[in-house]
């Protein structure tokens, strides 16, 4: 809706000029949107908090072959990362999910006496998430839209008011589902027929790269999709009008 208005006022050099304030009124600029989009999946810090405990576990286990020492080391580093967020008054969502995941894996590995089980909760989560992306996309309620709707201030408006954006969320959910299921297809055979160090290093190697690929293709798909409908701005404007009318 903003672009046609900017073109009617535009001379040769006004394409970027007027468009920026209008976009700022309705949605964040591209850089801020990109940052919010990336942060919705945990950002760089979230990737570190997800990857480092597993790396610590496999490094420790490769050196000392002790499940207990390795599990405690991984859990300790995960807890330190969470405490760091707490001290900085940052969000604990990703850190706490990491702590719980590492704690579950650590306890499972120590009780079972099998170091491979340290990675099993995360593997099951990846598999379940991949299935959820595919199933929700097939059902027409793509999980990615549910995740990113609040990030782009559109909430669930894409379901009924923005069909082009809904199709983009469906396609992007298939991308995420396909990547996560492919990751599961690689790691589960190693879990069943490999050893703990092979599985650990494979999990580390398959931690960040598939995530970045999924984020990249999701961004490309959404860039080509219709712009989100800022329902938050609509609600705020409606409230202003109602307040003005009551005065």
TORTIKOL-926871 format. One record per residue: x, y, z of N, C-alpha, C, CB in turn. Coordinates in steps of 0.1 Angstrom, whole numbers, m for minus. Glycine has a CB too. Layout:
<atoms>
ATOM     n_X     n_Y     n_Z    ca_X    ca_Y    ca_Z     c_X     c_Y     c_Z    cb_X    cb_Y    cb_Z
ATOM       X       Y       Z       X       Y       Z       X       Y       Z       X       Y       Z
...
</atoms>
This chain:
<atoms>
ATOM     n_X     n_Y     n_Z    ca_X    ca_Y    ca_Z     c_X     c_Y     c_Z    cb_X    cb_Y    cb_Z
ATOM       8     m12       0       0       0       0       9      13       0      m9       0      12
ATOM      20      12       6      29      24       7      36      27      m7      39      22      17
ATOM      39      16     m14      48      19     m26      41      27     m37      51       6     m32
ATOM      28      25     m40      21      34     m49      22      48     m45       7      29     m52
ATOM      20      51     m32      20      65     m27      33      71     m29      16      66     m13
ATOM      44      64     m27      57      69     m29      60      72     m43      68      60     m23
ATOM      55      64     m53      58      66     m67      50      78     m72      54      54     m75
ATOM      38      82     m67      31      93     m72      38     106     m68      17      93     m66
ATOM      45     106     m57      53     118     m53      67     118     m58      53     120     m38
ATOM      71     107     m65      85     105     m67      90     112     m79      89      91     m68
ATOM     102     118     m79     110     122     m90     120     112     m93     116     136     m88
ATOM     130     115    m101     140     105    m104     148      99     m92     150     111    m114
ATOM     149     107     m81     158     103     m70     150     100     m58     168     113     m67
ATOM     136      98     m59     128      96     m47     124      82     m44     116     105     m48
ATOM     129      73     m51     125      59     m49     129      54     m35     132      49     m59
ATOM     141      57     m31     145      53     m17     141      63      m6     160      51     m17
ATOM     140      76     m10     137      86      m1     124      85       7     138      99      m7
ATOM     113      87      m1     100      86       6      96      72      11      89      91      m3
ATOM     101      62       4      97      48       8     102      45      22     103      38      m2
ATOM     114      50      26     119      46      39     111      50      51     133      51      40
ATOM     106      63      51      98      67      62      85      59      63      95      82      62
ATOM      79      57      51      66      49      51      68      35      56      60      49      37
ATOM      79      29      52      82      15      57      84      15      72      94       9      49
ATOM      91      26      76      94      27      90      81      28      98     103      39      93
ATOM      71      35      92      58      36     100      51      23     101      50      47      93
ATOM      53      15      90      45       2      90      52     m10      95      39       0      76
ATOM      65     m11      90      73     m23      94      87     m18      96      73     m34      83
ATOM      96     m25     103     110     m21     105     117     m21      91     117     m31     114
ATOM     128     m14      90     135     m14      78     141     m28      75     146      m3      78
ATOM     147     m30      64     151     m43      60     161     m49      69     156     m43      46
ATOM     171     m40      73     181     m45      82     175     m50      96     192     m35      85
ATOM     166     m41     101     160     m45     114     151     m57     113     152     m33     119
ATOM     144     m58     101     136     m70      99     144     m82      98     127     m68      87
ATOM     155     m81      91     164     m93      89     170     m97     103     176     m89      80
ATOM     173     m87     111     178     m91     124     168     m97     133     184     m78     132
ATOM     155     m92     132     144     m98     140     141    m112     135     132     m89     139
ATOM     142    m113     122     139    m126     116     150    m137     120     140    m125     100
ATOM     162    m133     120     173    m142     124     172    m145     139     186    m136     121
ATOM     169    m135     147     168    m136     161     156    m145     165     166    m123     168
ATOM     146    m146     157     135    m155     160     139    m169     160     124    m153     149
ATOM     150    m173     153     155    m186     154     167    m188     163     159    m190     140
ATOM     169    m178     171     180    m179     181     192    m170     179     184    m193     182
ATOM     194    m165     167     205    m157     164     219    m164     165     205    m145     172
ATOM     229    m156     164     243    m162     166     245    m168     180     253    m151     163
ATOM     240    m160     190     242    m165     203     234    m178     206     237    m154     213
ATOM     222    m178     200     214    m191     202     221    m203     196     200    m189     196
ATOM     227    m200     184     235    m211     178     246    m216     186     240    m207     164
ATOM     253    m206     193     264    m209     201     259    m218     213     272    m197     206
ATOM     248    m213     219     243    m220     231     238    m234     228     232    m211     237
ATOM     234    m236     215     229    m249     211     241    m258     208     220    m248     199
ATOM     252    m253     202     262    m261     197     273    m264     207     269    m254     185
ATOM     277    m254     215     289    m255     224     287    m267     234     291    m243     232
ATOM     276    m269     241     275    m280     250     278    m294     244     262    m280     257
ATOM     272    m296     232     275    m308     225     290    m310     221     266    m310     212
ATOM     296    m298     217     310    m299     214     318    m302     226     314    m285     208
ATOM     315    m296     237     322    m299     250     321    m313     254     317    m290     261
ATOM     309    m319     252     307    m333     256     315    m342     247     292    m337     254
ATOM     315    m340     234     323    m349     225     338    m347     227     319    m347     211
ATOM     342    m335     229     356    m333     232     361    m340     244     359    m318     233
ATOM     353    m338     255     356    m344     268     356    m360     267     347    m340     279
ATOM     346    m365     260     344    m379     259     355    m385     250     330    m383     254
ATOM     359    m378     240     370    m383     231     383    m384     239     372    m373     219
ATOM     385    m375     249     398    m374     256     398    m384     268     400    m360     261
ATOM     387    m384     276     387    m392     288     378    m404     289     384    m383     300
ATOM     369    m405     279     360    m417     278     351    m418     290     368    m429     275
ATOM     349    m407     297     340    m408     309     327    m401     306     347    m401     321
ATOM     316    m408     307     303    m403     304     299    m392     314     292    m414     303
ATOM     302    m396     327     298    m386     338     305    m373     337     301    m393     351
ATOM     318    m374     335     326    m361     335     322    m353     322     341    m364     334
ATOM     320    m360     311     316    m353     299     302    m346     300     317    m362     287
ATOM     293    m354     306     279    m349     308     279    m337     317     270    m360     313
ATOM     287    m338     328     287    m327     338     293    m314     331     294    m331     350
ATOM     304    m317     324     311    m305     317     301    m298     307     323    m310     309
ATOM     294    m306     299     284    m300     290     273    m293     297     278    m311     281
ATOM     268    m299     308     257    m292     315     262    m279     322     252    m302     326
ATOM     275    m280     327     280    m268     333     282    m256     323     294    m271     339
ATOM     287    m259     312     289    m248     302     275    m243     297     297    m253     289
ATOM     265    m252     296     252    m247     293     246    m238     304     242    m259     290
ATOM     248    m242     316     243    m234     327     250    m220     328     245    m241     340
ATOM     263    m220     325     270    m207     325     265    m198     314     285    m210     322
ATOM     262    m204     302     256    m195     291     243    m189     296     255    m204     279
ATOM     235    m197     303     222    m192     307     224    m181     318     213    m204     313
ATOM     233    m184     327     236    m174     337     241    m161     331     246    m179     348
ATOM     249    m162     320     254    m150     313     242    m142     308     263    m154     302
ATOM     232    m149     302     221    m141     297     213    m135     309     211    m151     290
ATOM     212    m142     320     205    m136     332     212    m124     337     204    m147     343
ATOM     225    m124     337     233    m112     342     231    m101     333     248    m116     343
ATOM     231    m103     320     229     m93     310     214     m89     308     235     m97     297
ATOM     205     m95     315     191     m93     314     186     m95     300     188     m78     319
ATOM     191    m105     294     187    m109     280     177    m120     281     200    m113     272
ATOM     171    m123     270     161    m133     270     167    m147     274     154    m134     257
ATOM     160    m154     282     164    m168     286     158    m179     278     161    m170     301
ATOM     150    m175     268     142    m186     261     151    m196     255     134    m179     250
ATOM     161    m192     247     170    m201     240     180    m208     250     177    m195     229
ATOM     185    m200     259     194    m206     269     188    m216     277     200    m195     277
ATOM     176    m213     282     169    m223     291     165    m236     284     157    m217     298
ATOM     161    m234     271     157    m246     264     170    m255     262     151    m242     250
ATOM     181    m248     260     194    m255     259     198    m262     271     205    m246     255
ATOM     196    m256     283     199    m262     296     190    m274     298     197    m252     307
ATOM     177    m273     295     169    m284     298     172    m296     288     154    m280     296
ATOM     175    m292     276     179    m303     266     192    m310     270     180    m297     252
ATOM     202    m302     274     215    m308     278     213    m316     291     225    m297     280
ATOM     205    m311     300     203    m318     313     196    m331     310     195    m309     323
ATOM     186    m331     302     179    m344     299     188    m354     292     167    m341     289
ATOM     196    m349     282     206    m358     276     216    m363     285     212    m351     264
ATOM     221    m354     294     232    m358     303     227    m369     313     237    m346     311
ATOM     215    m367     318     209    m377     328     207    m390     320     196    m371     334
ATOM     201    m389     309     198    m401     301     211    m409     298     191    m397     288
ATOM     222    m402     294     234    m408     291     240    m415     303     244    m398     285
ATOM     240    m408     315     246    m413     327     238    m425     332     247    m403     338
ATOM     225    m425     331     217    m436     336     218    m448     327     202    m432     337
ATOM     218    m446     314     219    m457     305     233    m463     303     214    m453     291
ATOM     243    m454     307     257    m458     305     261    m458     290     259    m472     310
ATOM     254    m452     282     257    m451     267     258    m436     264     246    m458     259
ATOM     270    m432     260     273    m418     257     265    m414     245     287    m416     254
ATOM     261    m422     236     253    m418     224     239    m412     229     250    m430     215
ATOM     234    m417     240     221    m412     245     221    m397     249     216    m420     256
ATOM     233    m392     251     234    m377     253     228    m369     242     249    m373     255
ATOM     229    m374     230     224    m367     218     210    m371     214     233    m370     206
ATOM     204    m382     220     191    m387     216     180    m377     218     188    m400     224
ATOM     179    m370     230     168    m361     231     168    m350     220     168    m354     244
ATOM     180    m345     217     181    m335     206     177    m341     192     194    m329     206
ATOM     181    m353     190     178    m360     177     163    m362     176     185    m373     176
ATOM     156    m366     187     142    m368     187     134    m354     185     137    m375     200
ATOM     140    m344     191     134    m331     189     135    m326     175     141    m320     199
ATOM     146    m328     169     148    m325     155     139    m332     146     163    m327     150
ATOM     138    m345     148     128    m353     140     114    m349     142     130    m368     144
ATOM     110    m346     154      96    m342     157      93    m328     151      94    m341     172
ATOM     103    m319     152     101    m306     146     100    m307     131     113    m297     150
ATOM     109    m315     124     108    m317     110      94    m322     106     119    m327     105
ATOM      89    m332     113      76    m337     110      65    m326     112      72    m350     119
ATOM      67    m318     123      57    m308     125      57    m297     114      60    m301     139
ATOM      68    m294     109      69    m284      98      61    m290      86      83    m281      94
ATOM      63    m302      83      57    m308      71      42    m310      73      63    m322      67
ATOM      38    m315      84      24    m318      87      16    m305      87      22    m325     100
ATOM      21    m294      94      14    m282      95      13    m275      81      21    m272     105
ATOM      23    m277      73      23    m271      59      12    m278      51      37    m273      53
ATOM      12    m291      52       1    m299      45     m13    m295      50       3    m314      47
ATOM     m14    m292      63     m27    m288      69     m31    m274      65     m27    m290      84
ATOM     m22    m266      59     m25    m252      56     m23    m243      68     m39    m251      51
ATOM     m17    m247      78     m14    m238      90       1    m240      92     m22    m242     103
ATOM      10    m235      83      24    m237      84      30    m232      97      31    m231      73
ATOM      38    m241     103      44    m237     116      53    m225     115      53    m249     121
ATOM      59    m223     104      68    m211     103      60    m198     103      75    m211      89
ATOM      47    m198      98      39    m186      99      35    m184     114      26    m188      91
ATOM      33    m194     122      30    m192     136      42    m187     143      26    m206     142
ATOM      54    m190     139      66    m186     146      69    m171     142      78    m195     142
ATOM      68    m168     129      73    m155     124      62    m145     123      78    m157     110
ATOM      49    m149     125      38    m139     124      40    m128     135      25    m146     127
ATOM      43    m131     147      45    m120     157      58    m112     154      46    m126     171
ATOM      68    m118     148      80    m111     145      78    m100     135      91    m121     139
ATOM      69    m103     125      66     m93     115      54     m85     118      65    m100     101
ATOM      49     m86     131      37     m79     135      24     m81     127      40     m64     135
ATOM      24     m93     121      12     m97     113       3    m107     120      16    m102      99
ATOM       9    m113     131       2    m124     138      m4    m134     129      m9    m118     147
ATOM     m17    m137     128     m22    m147     120     m30    m141     108     m32    m156     128
ATOM     m27    m129     105     m34    m122      94     m31    m129      80     m31    m108      93
ATOM     m20    m136      79     m16    m142      67     m25    m154      63      m2    m147      67
ATOM     m32    m159      73     m41    m170      71     m53    m167      62     m46    m176      84
ATOM     m59    m155      64     m71    m151      57     m70    m139      49     m82    m150      67
ATOM     m61    m130      52     m60    m117      45     m48    m116      35     m59    m106      55
ATOM     m39    m126      36     m27    m124      28     m23    m138      22     m15    m119      36
ATOM     m31    m143      12     m29    m157       7     m15    m159       1     m39    m160      m3
ATOM      m9    m149      m5       4    m150     m11      14    m152       0       7    m138     m19
ATOM      13    m146      11      22    m148      22      20    m161      28      21    m136      32
ATOM       8    m166      29       5    m179      34      12    m190      26     m10    m182      35
ATOM      11    m188      12      18    m198       4      33    m198       6      15    m195     m11
ATOM      39    m186       9      53    m185      11      57    m192      24      57    m170      12
ATOM      48    m190      34      51    m197      47      50    m212      45      41    m193      58
ATOM      41    m217      37      39    m231      34      52    m236      28      27    m234      25
ATOM      57    m229      17      69    m234      10      81    m234      20      72    m224      m2
ATOM      82    m223      28      94    m222      37      93    m233      48      94    m208      43
ATOM      81    m237      52      79    m247      62      84    m261      56      65    m248      67
ATOM      81    m263      43      86    m275      36     101    m275      36      80    m276      22
ATOM     107    m263      34     121    m262      34     127    m267      47     126    m248      31
ATOM     122    m261      58     126    m265      72     124    m279      74     119    m256      82
ATOM     112    m284      71     109    m298      74     118    m307      66      95    m301      70
ATOM     121    m304      53     130    m312      45     144    m313      51     130    m308      31
ATOM     149    m301      55     163    m301      60     164    m308      73     167    m286      62
ATOM     154    m306      82     155    m313      95     153    m328      93     144    m308     104
ATOM     144    m332      84     142    m347      82     155    m353      76     130    m349      73
ATOM     161    m345      67     174    m350      61     185    m351      71     178    m341      49
ATOM     185    m342      80     195    m342      91     192    m355     100     194    m330     100
ATOM     179    m358     103     176    m370     110     180    m382     103     161    m370     114
ATOM     178    m382      90     181    m394      82     196    m397      82     176    m392      67
ATOM     204    m387      84     219    m389      85     223    m393      99     226    m376      81
ATOM     217    m387     109     222    m389     123     217    m402     129     219    m378     132
ATOM     205    m406     126     199    m418     133     207    m431     129     185    m420     130
ATOM     211    m433     117     219    m445     114     232    m445     122     222    m446      99
ATOM     238    m434     124     250    m433     132     247    m437     146     257    m420     130
ATOM     236    m432     151     232    m435     165     231    m450     167     219    m428     168
ATOM     224    m457     157     222    m471     159     235    m479     156     211    m475     149
ATOM     243    m475     146     254    m484     142     268    m478     143     252    m487     127
ATOM     268    m465     148     281    m459     150     285    m458     165     282    m445     144
ATOM     295    m451     168     299    m450     182     296    m435     187     314    m453     185
ATOM     298    m432     199     295    m419     205     303    m408     199     296    m420     220
ATOM     316    m410     197     324    m400     191     320    m396     177     339    m403     192
ATOM     317    m407     169     313    m404     155     300    m396     155     311    m417     148
ATOM     291    m400     164     278    m393     165     280    m379     170     268    m401     174
ATOM     288    m377     180     290    m364     185     296    m354     175     299    m365     197
ATOM     307    m358     168     313    m349     158     303    m347     146     326    m355     153
ATOM     295    m357     143     285    m355     132     275    m345     137     279    m368     128
ATOM     270    m346     149     260    m336     154     266    m322     154     256    m340     168
ATOM     278    m321     158     285    m307     158     285    m302     143     299    m308     164
ATOM     290    m311     134     291    m306     120     278    m303     114     298    m317     112
ATOM     267    m310     118     254    m307     113     246    m298     121     246    m320     111
ATOM     252    m290     130     245    m281     139     242    m268     132     253    m278     151
ATOM     252    m260     128     249    m247     123     247    m246     108     261    m238     126
ATOM     254    m253      99     252    m252      85     238    m255      80     261    m261      78
ATOM     231    m266      84     217    m267      79     208    m256      84     212    m281      84
ATOM     210    m251      96     203    m240     101     204    m228      92     207    m237     116
ATOM     216    m224      89     219    m213      81     213    m214      67     234    m210      79
ATOM     213    m227      61     207    m229      48     192    m227      49     210    m244      43
ATOM     186    m232      59     171    m231      61     168    m216      63     167    m239      73
ATOM     175    m209      71     172    m194      73     174    m187      60     182    m188      84
ATOM     185    m190      52     187    m183      40     175    m185      30     200    m188      33
ATOM     171    m197      28     161    m200      18     147    m195      23     160    m215      16
ATOM     145    m195      36     133    m189      41     133    m174      38     132    m191      56
ATOM     144    m167      40     144    m153      38     142    m150      23     158    m147      42
ATOM     148    m158      14     146    m156       0     131    m158      m4     155    m166      m8
ATOM     125    m168       2     111    m170      m1     102    m158       4     106    m183       5
ATOM     105    m154      16      97    m143      21      99    m129      15      99    m142      36
ATOM     111    m127      10     114    m115       3     105    m113      m9     129    m114      m1
ATOM     103    m124     m16      95    m124     m28      80    m125     m25      99    m136     m37
ATOM      76    m127     m13      62    m128      m9      56    m114      m7      60    m137       4
ATOM      43    m113      m7      36    m100      m4      40     m96      10      21    m102      m4
ATOM      41     m82      12      45     m77      25      35     m81      36      46     m62      24
ATOM      40     m82      48      31     m86      59      21     m75      62      39     m89      72
ATOM       9     m78      67       0     m68      71       2     m66      86     m15     m74      69
ATOM       5     m53      89       9     m50     103      m4     m48     111      17     m36     103
ATOM      m9     m59     117     m22     m58     124     m20     m51     137     m27     m72     127
ATOM      m8     m50     142      m5     m43     155      m7     m28     152       9     m45     160
ATOM      m2     m23     141      m4      m9     137     m19      m6     135       4      m5     125
ATOM     m26     m16     129     m41     m14     127     m48     m13     140     m46     m26     118
ATOM     m45     m22     149     m51     m21     162     m48      m8     169     m46     m33     171
ATOM     m36      m3     169     m32       9     175     m40      21     169     m17      12     174
ATOM     m41      21     156     m48      31     149     m63      31     152     m46      30     134
ATOM     m69      19     153     m83      18     157     m85      23     171     m87       3     156
ATOM     m76      20     180     m77      25     194     m76      40     194     m67      19     203
ATOM     m67      46     186     m66      61     186     m79      67     181     m54      65     177
ATOM     m85      61     170     m97      67     165    m108      66     175    m101      60     152
ATOM    m109      54     182    m120      53     192    m118      62     203    m120      38     197
ATOM    m105      65     207    m103      74     218    m106      88     214     m88      73     223
ATOM    m103      92     201    m106     105     196    m121     107     195     m99     107     183
ATOM    m128      97     191    m142      98     189    m150      99     202    m148      86     181
ATOM    m144      94     213    m151      94     226    m148     107     233    m146      83     234
ATOM    m139     115     228    m136     128     235    m146     139     231    m122     133     231
</atoms>
